Amino acid sequence: MDVSDSSTNSLPLDRTDLMNRLLSHIHYIWGRRDETIADQFIQAIGIGDVPPERTERFSEQDVALITYGDSITGEGMSPLQALTSLVSRDLSDAVSSVHVLPFSPYSSDRGFSVIDYRAVDDALGTWEDMEALATHADLMFDLVLNHCSAKSEWFQQFLRDEPPGNQFIKTGDPNWDLTKVVRPRSQPLLTAFETAVGTQHVWTTFSEDQVDLDWSNPDLVAEMLSIIDLYIQKGARLLRLDAVAYIWKVPGSPSIHLAQTHEMVKMLHTLLDFRAPDVAIITETNVPDRENRSYFGNSDEAHLIYNFTLPPLAIHGVLQGRADQLCHWMANTTPPPPGTTLFNFIASHDGIGVRPAEGFLSDAEISELVELAHARGGTHGTYSRGGEDFPYELNISFPDLFGGPDDPHMPDRIVLLHTIMLAIAGVPAIYINSLMATTNNIEEMAADGVRRTINRGRVDLTDVPDRDGDTWQSKIYRGLVDRAALRRTHGAFHPEGTQTLRDLDGVLAIERNAPFGLERGATTVTVFCNMTDEEQTVALGRPGTCLLTRVESTDVLVLAPYASAWQAPE
């Protein structure tokens, strides 16, 4: 049976089974069953003779923190040491894993233009610092797949026509038909570089400093697999495949989501099953919902995918005081296949993607979000499709998007959004700048000319909000930390539990039930979220206790504007 049509939920039985699966992947991608390539890949990723045992992959205790290596600073310590101090001191009950955004030496795009995949940037700390952080939380590492830095040794070798770099860079011909190529940027696709063998045109999907890698070269794939092996040794338990949708290029095609791309993810899934079955693959594909979910495959591609449609629909719902669109999407979208789940987030190091809302929000509604972002000090980016530009993401901080410190409802709205994220099925992830309640970083954005810098400010340990304080920043910090910690204690929020959603005239009701046989904390919880700026009364139908307040309710529940209640039945 072709591997592309089969599930790989179980571990490979032996090396023969692994080899057969791997040869099927290689035949699908390169058109030949080549044992030399298969052996090269097995050796590169460090597979031993006996596969490790797999433990429970996901549970209700999974909550991730998304952060740059230097988002937190502290006097007399490296940024990674400061981050470790925060996680171990303040967040030990709230988060189980930390996504450390690209930490290698880089030349642009805040780490996503990698110069050396095997090193930790000196400005952040050392591998020892990273390993120390791994003693307090599972770590997610980025594998920046599509491109590397134009300052990297690989690209410098390309310019000199020296191996291996001269075989690792994706080149193109300006005469090719590239009009169908889908891109997240509105700028020329090919960039001319003078090399030792003359002018070469390089694919630059994201920027001139981010030169695309040639994944059709098995030697490049083997090099990336050896980098994965290093990351696993250094503590990675989640592997984020950055911009994976673009790695395979074919002139005349959209060059996104191609069959070879999906098969490459399946091959990595197979290899990790044998090398490190406790390491999960998470794909980062900021595209419409159906395309995004295609990376689950048949439970044989990603273990998690970023739930990109959630942020724009949830934000739009809170801004408009309505739950119907969000409820309809969540209730009717295709559920993840067995052994997989969604990586739910509300904000991240990138902007608030609006492209994934296409088909769920109208063009006019998306335009309203763009206009609001600009009116409140933010901006937006575009992407190119068929030679035309469309809104791609909003670039603005949450406090500013929701009216700033002068709006009394702003903290409640931000906490409510994260409550929705924490309640729905999947693994939730909290962005460090949302947790720290930072506002628009206009000065630094103007200095570096990067739109996304507006929501990437740094916070010193001494300025971390007081969990017990009475400022609006403390209200947000306390709300997010307390709810994350609460979620982790109740089996009802297990990713494999059931989920029922209802729109109660502006109140989103999310009923969660633990998988059969799981007895950890409350096994049934209904989270009521008032999406409106008015007090709402909800008929309960059964008595229960709010896990947040410990207040018992019998017939009705009264919710203040933008408030929530986590009801467990008696």
C-alpha positions as CSV (number, residue, x, y, z in Angstrom):
1,M,0.0,0.0,0.0
2,D,1.3,3.5,-0.8
3,V,2.3,5.3,2.3
4,S,0.6,8.5,1.2
5,D,-2.8,6.7,1.5
6,S,-2.2,5.0,4.8
7,S,-2.2,5.9,8.5
8,T,0.9,5.7,10.5
9,N,-0.5,5.9,14.0
10,S,1.4,2.9,15.2
11,L,5.1,2.6,15.6
12,P,7.1,0.9,12.8
13,L,7.5,-2.7,13.7
14,D,11.2,-3.0,12.7
15,R,13.9,-1.6,10.4
16,T,12.4,-3.5,7.5
17,D,9.1,-1.9,8.0
18,L,10.7,1.5,8.3
19,M,12.7,1.0,5.1
20,N,9.6,0.0,3.2
21,R,7.7,3.0,4.3
22,L,10.7,5.3,3.6
23,L,11.2,3.9,0.1
24,S,7.5,4.5,-0.6
25,H,7.9,8.1,0.4
26,I,11.1,8.5,-1.7
27,H,9.4,6.9,-4.7
28,Y,6.5,9.3,-4.4
29,I,8.7,12.4,-4.2
30,W,11.7,11.5,-6.5
31,G,10.2,8.8,-8.7
32,R,12.5,6.0,-7.7
33,R,12.9,3.5,-4.8
34,D,16.5,4.5,-3.8
35,E,17.9,2.6,-0.7
36,T,21.0,4.8,-0.8
37,I,18.8,7.9,-0.1
38,A,16.8,6.0,2.5
39,D,20.0,4.9,4.4
40,Q,21.2,8.5,4.1
41,F,18.0,9.8,5.8
42,I,18.0,7.2,8.5
43,Q,21.6,8.0,9.4
44,A,21.1,11.7,9.3
45,I,18.2,11.8,11.8
46,G,20.0,9.4,14.2
47,I,17.7,6.4,14.2
48,G,18.8,3.6,16.4
49,D,18.0,-0.1,16.3
50,V,15.0,0.0,18.7
51,P,12.3,2.7,18.6
52,P,11.6,4.4,21.9
53,E,8.2,3.9,23.6
54,R,5.5,6.5,23.1
55,T,3.7,8.0,26.0
56,E,0.4,10.0,26.0
57,R,1.0,12.7,23.4
58,F,-1.7,15.3,24.3
59,S,-3.7,16.0,27.4
60,E,-5.6,18.7,29.2
61,Q,-2.4,19.7,30.9
62,D,-0.9,21.0,27.6
63,V,-0.7,24.8,27.5
64,A,2.1,26.5,25.4
65,L,3.8,29.8,25.8
66,I,4.9,31.5,22.5
67,T,7.9,33.8,23.0
68,Y,11.1,35.0,21.4
69,G,14.3,34.1,23.2
70,D,14.7,37.7,24.3
71,S,11.1,38.7,24.9
72,I,12.0,38.6,28.6
73,T,15.1,40.3,29.9
74,G,16.8,40.5,33.3
75,E,19.8,42.3,34.8
76,G,22.9,40.1,35.1
77,M,21.5,37.2,33.1
78,S,21.1,36.2,29.5
79,P,17.6,36.5,27.9
80,L,17.1,32.8,27.9
81,Q,18.0,32.7,31.6
82,A,15.5,35.5,32.2
83,L,12.8,33.5,30.3
84,T,13.6,30.4,32.4
85,S,13.2,32.5,35.6
86,L,9.8,33.6,34.5
87,V,8.6,30.2,33.5
88,S,9.9,28.5,36.6
89,R,8.9,31.3,39.0
90,D,5.5,32.6,37.8
91,L,4.2,30.2,35.1
92,S,4.9,26.7,36.5
93,D,1.2,26.0,37.1
94,A,0.0,27.7,33.9
95,V,2.2,26.4,31.0
96,S,3.6,23.0,30.1
97,S,5.7,23.9,27.0
98,V,7.5,26.9,25.6
99,H,7.8,27.7,21.9
100,V,11.1,29.5,21.6
101,L,10.9,31.3,18.3
102,P,14.0,31.1,16.0
103,F,17.0,31.4,18.3
104,S,19.8,30.9,15.8
105,P,22.1,33.7,14.4
106,Y,20.1,35.6,11.8
107,S,20.2,38.5,9.4
108,S,16.5,39.7,9.3
109,D,12.9,38.9,10.1
110,R,13.5,38.5,13.8
111,G,15.2,35.1,13.4
112,F,13.4,33.6,10.4
113,S,16.3,34.4,8.2
114,V,18.7,31.8,9.6
115,I,22.4,32.1,9.2
116,D,23.4,29.0,11.2
117,Y,20.8,26.4,12.2
118,R,23.1,24.6,14.6
119,A,23.9,27.6,16.9
120,V,22.2,29.7,19.5
121,D,22.5,33.4,18.9
122,D,25.1,34.8,21.4
123,A,22.7,37.7,22.1
124,L,20.2,35.2,23.6
125,G,22.5,32.8,25.5
126,T,23.9,29.3,25.0
127,W,22.8,25.8,24.4
128,E,23.3,25.2,28.1
129,D,20.7,28.0,28.8
130,M,18.3,26.2,26.4
131,E,18.8,22.9,28.1
132,A,18.2,24.5,31.5
133,L,14.8,25.9,30.2
134,A,14.0,22.3,29.0
135,T,14.1,21.1,32.6
136,H,11.0,23.3,33.4
137,A,9.0,22.9,30.3
138,D,8.8,20.9,27.0
139,L,10.3,23.0,24.2
140,M,9.1,23.8,20.7
141,F,11.8,24.6,18.2
142,D,11.3,26.1,14.7
143,L,12.7,24.4,11.6
144,V,12.7,27.2,9.1
145,L,12.3,25.0,6.0
146,N,11.6,27.1,3.0
147,H,14.6,29.5,3.1
148,C,17.8,30.5,4.8
149,S,19.6,33.8,5.1
150,A,21.5,35.3,2.2
151,K,24.3,35.8,4.8
152,S,24.4,32.0,5.5
153,E,27.4,29.9,4.6
154,W,25.2,27.8,2.3
155,F,24.3,30.9,0.2
156,Q,27.9,32.2,0.2
157,Q,28.9,28.8,-1.2
158,F,26.2,29.2,-3.8
159,L,27.6,32.6,-4.8
160,R,31.1,31.0,-5.0
161,D,29.8,27.9,-6.8
162,E,31.1,25.7,-4.1
163,P,29.5,22.6,-2.5
164,P,27.2,21.9,-0.8
165,G,25.6,25.3,-0.9
166,N,25.7,25.5,-4.7
167,Q,23.2,22.6,-4.8
168,F,21.0,23.8,-1.9
169,I,19.5,27.0,-3.3
170,K,16.4,27.1,-5.5
171,T,16.9,29.0,-8.7
172,G,14.4,30.0,-11.4
173,D,14.1,31.4,-14.9
174,P,12.5,34.9,-15.4
175,N,10.9,33.5,-18.6
176,W,8.9,30.9,-16.6
177,D,5.2,31.4,-16.1
178,L,5.1,32.3,-12.4
179,T,1.8,34.2,-12.4
180,K,0.0,31.4,-10.6
181,V,2.4,31.3,-7.7
182,V,0.7,32.1,-4.3
183,R,2.8,34.1,-2.0
184,P,2.6,35.8,1.4
185,R,4.3,38.9,0.1
186,S,3.6,41.4,-2.6
187,Q,7.0,41.8,-4.2
188,P,9.0,40.1,-7.0
189,L,9.4,36.3,-6.6
190,L,12.8,36.0,-8.3
191,T,15.9,38.0,-7.2
192,A,19.0,38.3,-9.4
193,F,22.4,37.5,-7.7
194,E,25.8,37.7,-9.3
195,T,27.6,34.4,-8.8
196,A,30.9,32.8,-9.9
197,V,29.0,31.3,-12.9
198,G,27.1,34.4,-13.8
199,T,23.8,35.9,-13.0
200,Q,21.4,33.5,-11.2
201,H,17.8,34.2,-10.4
202,V,16.9,32.9,-6.9
203,W,13.4,32.1,-5.6
204,T,12.8,34.5,-2.7
205,T,9.3,33.8,-1.5
206,F,9.5,36.0,1.6
207,S,12.3,38.6,1.0
208,E,15.6,39.2,-0.8
209,D,17.4,38.2,2.4
210,Q,15.5,34.9,2.7
211,V,16.7,32.7,-0.2
212,D,14.6,29.6,-0.9
213,L,16.1,26.2,-0.4
214,D,15.9,23.4,-3.0
215,W,14.0,20.5,-1.4
216,S,14.2,18.5,-4.5
217,N,17.8,17.8,-3.5
218,P,18.0,14.8,-1.2
219,D,21.3,16.0,0.2
220,L,19.5,19.2,1.5
221,V,16.8,17.0,3.0
222,A,19.5,14.9,4.8
223,E,21.1,18.0,6.2
224,M,17.8,19.2,7.6
225,L,17.2,15.8,9.1
226,S,20.5,16.0,10.9
227,I,19.5,19.4,12.3
228,I,16.3,17.9,13.6
229,D,18.4,15.2,15.3
230,L,20.4,18.0,17.0
231,Y,17.2,19.8,18.1
232,I,15.8,16.6,19.6
233,Q,19.1,16.1,21.5
234,K,18.8,19.6,22.9
235,G,15.3,19.1,24.2
236,A,12.8,19.8,21.4
237,R,9.5,17.9,22.0
238,L,7.6,19.8,19.4
239,L,9.0,20.6,15.9
240,R,7.4,23.6,14.2
241,L,7.6,23.4,10.4
242,D,7.8,27.1,9.4
243,A,6.3,28.0,6.0
244,V,6.2,24.4,5.0
245,A,3.5,24.9,2.4
246,Y,5.9,26.6,0.1
247,I,8.9,24.2,0.0
248,W,8.2,22.5,-3.3
249,K,8.1,24.6,-6.4
250,V,6.8,23.8,-9.9
251,P,6.6,26.6,-12.6
252,G,3.1,27.1,-13.9
253,S,1.6,25.9,-10.6
254,P,0.6,27.8,-7.4
255,S,3.7,26.2,-5.8
256,I,1.8,25.9,-2.5
257,H,0.5,22.7,-0.9
258,L,1.9,20.6,-3.7
259,A,1.7,16.8,-3.4
260,Q,5.5,16.5,-2.9
261,T,5.2,18.9,0.1
262,H,2.6,16.8,1.8
263,E,4.6,13.6,1.1
264,M,7.7,15.3,2.6
265,V,5.7,15.9,5.9
266,K,4.6,12.3,5.8
267,M,8.1,11.1,5.4
268,L,9.2,13.2,8.4
269,H,6.3,11.7,10.4
270,T,7.5,8.2,9.5
271,L,11.1,9.0,10.5
272,L,10.1,10.6,13.8
273,D,7.9,7.6,14.6
274,F,11.1,5.6,14.8
275,R,13.6,8.2,16.0
276,A,11.5,10.0,18.7
277,P,7.8,9.1,18.8
278,D,7.3,11.6,21.7
279,V,8.2,14.5,19.3
280,A,5.2,16.1,17.7
281,I,5.1,17.8,14.3
282,I,3.3,21.1,14.1
283,T,2.7,22.7,10.7
284,E,2.5,26.5,10.2
285,T,0.4,27.2,7.2
286,N,-1.3,30.6,7.4
287,V,-4.0,29.8,4.7
288,P,-7.8,29.2,4.6
289,D,-9.2,26.6,6.9
290,R,-9.7,23.7,4.5
291,E,-6.1,24.1,3.1
292,N,-4.7,24.3,6.6
293,R,-6.4,21.1,7.8
294,S,-5.1,19.2,4.8
295,Y,-1.8,18.9,6.7
296,F,-3.4,16.4,9.1
297,G,-3.4,14.0,6.2
298,N,-4.8,10.7,7.2
299,S,-3.3,11.0,10.7
300,D,0.1,10.6,8.9
301,E,1.3,14.2,8.5
302,A,1.2,16.9,11.3
303,H,0.3,15.9,14.8
304,L,-0.9,19.5,15.3
305,I,-1.8,22.4,13.0
306,Y,-2.0,26.1,13.9
307,N,-5.7,26.9,14.1
308,F,-5.3,30.1,12.0
309,T,-9.0,30.7,11.5
310,L,-9.7,31.1,15.2
311,P,-8.1,34.5,15.8
312,P,-9.9,36.6,13.2
313,L,-13.3,35.0,13.8
314,A,-13.0,35.2,17.6
315,I,-11.7,38.8,17.5
316,H,-14.4,39.8,15.0
317,G,-17.0,38.2,17.2
318,V,-15.9,40.1,20.3
319,L,-15.7,43.4,18.4
320,Q,-19.2,42.9,17.0
321,G,-20.8,41.4,20.1
322,R,-21.9,38.2,18.3
323,A,-21.1,34.5,18.7
324,D,-22.9,33.1,15.7
325,Q,-20.1,33.1,13.1
326,L,-17.5,31.7,15.4
327,C,-20.0,29.1,16.7
328,H,-21.1,28.1,13.2
329,W,-17.5,27.6,12.0
330,M,-16.4,25.6,15.0
331,A,-19.5,23.4,15.0
332,N,-19.3,22.6,11.3
333,T,-15.6,22.4,10.4
334,T,-13.9,19.1,9.8
335,P,-12.6,17.7,13.1
336,P,-9.0,16.6,13.4
337,P,-8.4,12.9,12.6
338,P,-7.4,10.4,15.4
339,G,-4.1,11.1,17.1
340,T,-4.0,14.7,16.1
341,T,-5.3,18.0,17.4
342,L,-5.4,21.8,16.8
343,F,-2.9,24.2,18.1
344,N,-5.2,27.0,19.3
345,F,-3.9,30.6,19.6
346,I,-5.3,34.1,19.6
347,A,-2.1,36.1,19.0
348,S,1.4,35.3,17.9
349,H,4.7,36.8,16.9
350,D,3.2,37.5,13.5
351,G,0.2,39.7,12.8
352,I,-3.5,38.7,13.2
353,G,-4.0,36.7,10.0
354,V,-7.2,37.6,8.1
355,R,-6.6,35.4,5.1
356,P,-7.8,32.3,7.0
357,A,-11.1,34.1,7.6
358,E,-11.8,34.1,3.9
359,G,-15.0,32.2,3.3
360,F,-16.2,32.8,6.8
361,L,-16.1,36.6,6.9
362,S,-17.1,38.7,4.0
363,D,-14.7,41.0,2.1
364,A,-16.5,43.9,3.8
365,E,-16.0,42.5,7.2
366,I,-12.3,41.9,6.6
367,S,-12.0,45.4,5.3
368,E,-13.6,46.7,8.5
369,L,-11.0,44.9,10.6
370,V,-8.3,46.4,8.5
371,E,-9.7,49.9,8.9
372,L,-10.1,49.5,12.6
373,A,-6.5,48.4,13.0
374,H,-5.3,51.5,11.2
375,A,-7.6,53.8,13.2
376,R,-6.1,52.5,16.4
377,G,-2.5,52.9,15.5
378,G,-1.8,49.7,13.6
379,T,-1.2,48.7,10.1
380,H,-1.7,45.6,7.9
381,G,0.1,43.4,5.3
382,T,-1.0,42.0,2.0
383,Y,-0.4,38.8,0.0
384,S,-0.4,38.2,-3.7
385,R,-2.8,35.9,-5.6
386,G,-3.0,35.9,-9.3
387,G,-1.2,39.2,-9.5
388,E,-3.7,40.9,-7.2
389,D,-3.1,42.0,-3.5
390,F,-5.4,41.0,-0.7
391,P,-5.3,41.7,3.1
392,Y,-3.0,39.1,4.8
393,E,-2.7,40.2,8.4
394,L,-3.4,43.0,10.9
395,N,-0.4,44.4,12.7
396,I,-1.4,45.8,16.1
397,S,-1.3,45.0,19.8
398,F,-4.3,43.6,21.5
399,P,-4.7,46.4,24.1
400,D,-4.7,49.0,21.3
401,L,-7.0,47.0,19.0
402,F,-9.6,46.8,21.8
403,G,-9.5,50.5,22.6
404,G,-6.5,51.1,24.7
405,P,-6.2,51.8,28.5
406,D,-9.1,54.3,28.4
407,D,-11.6,51.6,27.3
408,P,-12.9,50.0,30.5
409,H,-13.8,46.8,28.7
410,M,-10.4,46.3,27.0
411,P,-8.9,43.9,29.6
412,D,-12.2,41.9,29.8
413,R,-12.3,41.5,26.1
414,I,-8.7,40.2,26.0
415,V,-9.2,37.8,28.8
416,L,-12.5,36.6,27.2
417,L,-10.7,35.8,23.9
418,H,-8.1,33.7,25.7
419,T,-10.9,32.0,27.6
420,I,-12.4,30.8,24.4
421,M,-9.0,29.6,23.2
422,L,-8.4,27.7,26.5
423,A,-11.8,26.1,26.5
424,I,-12.1,24.7,23.0
425,A,-10.7,21.4,21.9
426,G,-7.0,21.3,21.2
427,V,-3.7,22.6,22.7
428,P,-3.9,26.3,23.6
429,A,-1.0,28.7,23.2
430,I,-0.5,32.1,24.9
431,Y,1.7,34.7,23.2
432,I,4.1,36.4,25.6
433,N,3.1,39.9,24.6
434,S,-0.5,39.3,25.2
435,L,0.3,37.9,28.6
436,M,2.5,41.0,29.4
437,A,-0.2,43.3,28.0
438,T,2.3,45.3,25.8
439,T,0.9,48.1,23.7
440,N,1.8,49.3,20.2
441,N,5.6,49.4,19.8
442,I,5.5,52.3,17.4
443,E,9.0,53.6,18.0
444,E,10.8,50.3,17.3
445,M,8.6,49.5,14.3
446,A,9.5,52.9,12.8
447,A,13.2,52.2,13.4
448,D,13.4,48.8,11.8
449,G,10.6,49.3,9.2
450,V,9.0,45.9,10.0
451,R,5.3,46.0,10.6
452,R,5.2,43.0,12.9
453,T,7.6,44.7,15.3
454,I,4.5,46.6,16.6
455,N,3.6,43.6,18.7
456,R,7.0,42.2,19.6
457,G,8.1,44.4,22.5
458,R,10.5,43.2,25.2
459,V,9.7,43.1,28.9
460,D,12.1,43.2,31.9
461,L,11.5,40.8,34.7
462,T,11.0,43.7,37.0
463,D,8.1,44.9,34.8
464,V,6.2,41.7,34.6
465,P,2.6,42.5,35.8
466,D,1.8,41.7,39.4
467,R,-0.6,38.7,39.4
468,D,-2.2,40.2,42.5
469,G,-2.2,43.8,41.4
470,D,-5.1,46.1,40.5
471,T,-3.8,47.6,37.2
472,W,-5.3,46.8,33.8
473,Q,-2.1,44.9,32.9
474,S,-2.4,42.8,36.1
475,K,-6.0,42.0,35.3
476,I,-5.0,40.6,31.9
477,Y,-2.0,38.8,33.3
478,R,-4.0,37.3,36.2
479,G,-6.9,36.3,33.9
480,L,-4.7,34.5,31.5
481,V,-2.5,32.7,34.1
482,D,-5.4,31.7,36.3
483,R,-7.5,30.3,33.5
484,A,-4.6,28.4,32.0
485,A,-3.8,26.9,35.4
486,L,-7.4,26.0,35.9
487,R,-7.7,24.3,32.6
488,R,-4.8,22.0,33.3
489,T,-6.5,20.5,36.3
490,H,-9.7,19.3,34.6
491,G,-10.0,16.3,32.3
492,A,-13.0,17.8,30.5
493,F,-10.5,19.9,28.5
494,H,-8.6,16.9,27.2
495,P,-8.1,17.5,23.4
496,E,-9.7,14.1,22.6
497,G,-12.8,14.9,24.7
498,T,-16.1,15.8,23.1
499,Q,-17.2,19.4,22.3
500,T,-20.6,20.9,21.8
501,L,-21.1,24.6,20.9
502,R,-24.1,26.8,21.1
503,D,-24.9,30.5,20.4
504,L,-27.2,31.8,23.1
505,D,-27.9,35.2,21.6
506,G,-24.4,36.6,22.0
507,V,-23.2,34.1,24.6
508,L,-21.0,31.3,23.3
509,A,-21.6,28.1,25.2
510,I,-18.8,25.5,25.0
511,E,-19.5,22.2,26.6
512,R,-16.5,19.9,27.1
513,N,-16.6,16.3,28.2
514,A,-13.6,14.1,29.1
515,P,-12.8,11.0,27.1
516,F,-14.4,7.9,28.4
517,G,-12.7,6.5,31.4
518,L,-10.6,9.7,32.2
519,E,-11.1,10.8,35.8
520,R,-9.0,14.0,36.4
521,G,-10.8,16.9,38.0
522,A,-14.1,17.8,36.5
523,T,-15.1,15.6,33.6
524,T,-17.8,17.9,32.3
525,V,-17.5,21.6,32.1
526,T,-19.5,24.2,30.1
527,V,-17.8,27.5,29.5
528,F,-20.2,30.4,28.9
529,C,-18.6,33.5,27.2
530,N,-20.6,36.7,27.0
531,M,-19.4,38.2,23.7
532,T,-21.5,41.4,24.2
533,D,-21.2,44.7,26.1
534,E,-24.4,44.1,28.0
535,E,-25.3,41.9,30.9
536,Q,-26.7,38.5,29.8
537,T,-28.8,36.0,31.6
538,V,-28.4,32.3,30.7
539,A,-30.8,29.5,31.7
540,L,-28.6,26.7,33.0
541,G,-31.0,23.7,33.0
542,R,-29.1,22.0,35.8
543,P,-27.3,23.3,39.0
544,G,-23.6,23.6,39.1
545,T,-20.6,25.5,40.4
546,C,-18.4,28.0,38.6
547,L,-14.8,26.7,38.7
548,L,-13.5,30.3,38.5
549,T,-15.4,31.8,41.4
550,R,-16.7,28.6,43.3
551,V,-20.1,30.2,43.2
552,E,-23.0,27.8,43.0
553,S,-25.9,28.4,40.5
554,T,-29.2,26.7,40.1
555,D,-31.5,27.9,37.5
556,V,-29.9,30.9,35.8
557,L,-26.4,32.4,35.3
558,V,-25.9,36.2,35.1
559,L,-22.9,37.3,33.1
560,A,-21.4,40.8,33.1
561,P,-20.3,42.3,29.8
562,Y,-17.4,40.1,28.3
563,A,-17.4,37.9,31.4
564,S,-17.2,34.1,31.4
565,A,-18.2,31.3,33.7
566,W,-16.8,27.7,33.8
567,Q,-19.7,25.6,35.0
568,A,-19.3,22.1,36.4
569,P,-22.5,20.2,37.2
570,E,-23.2,19.1,40.7
